[in-house]
Amino acid sequence: EKVNQLDNAWIKNGEDAIKASAIEWYTPTEAELSKWREGAIGAWLDAKGTFEPDVARRVLLEQGMDGFVAQLEKAGAL
């Protein structure tokens, strides 16, 4: 839990620093993120067997990436 809090704080601090100098900040929709993540599925399939699926699933779920986990499971990567 503490690591997750530190990670989230690090991400927020980085985003805040970028936003301070950005002219425009675009936040993609969940549908756009889903489409973008589709491109990573091949890499996950290629890496299958080099990581523990349960650990990867837990980490992704902790990051709120439930939809991506579903995509990976459907593709057989997890």
Rosetta blueprint (number, residue, H / E / L):
1 E L
2 K H
3 V H
4 N H
5 Q H
6 L H
7 D H
8 N H
9 A H
10 W H
11 I H
12 K H
13 N H
14 G H
15 E H
16 D H
17 A H
18 I H
19 K H
20 A H
21 S H
22 A L
23 I L
24 E L
25 W L
26 Y L
27 T L
28 P L
29 T L
30 E H
31 A H
32 E H
33 L H
34 S H
35 K H
36 W H
37 R H
38 E H
39 G H
40 A H
41 I H
42 G H
43 A H
44 W H
45 L H
46 D H
47 A H
48 K L
49 G L
50 T L
51 F L
52 E L
53 P H
54 D H
55 V H
56 A H
57 R H
58 R H
59 V H
60 L H
61 L H
62 E H
63 Q L
64 G L
65 M L
66 D H
67 G H
68 F H
69 V H
70 A H
71 Q H
72 L H
73 E H
74 K H
75 A H
76 G L
77 A L
78 L L
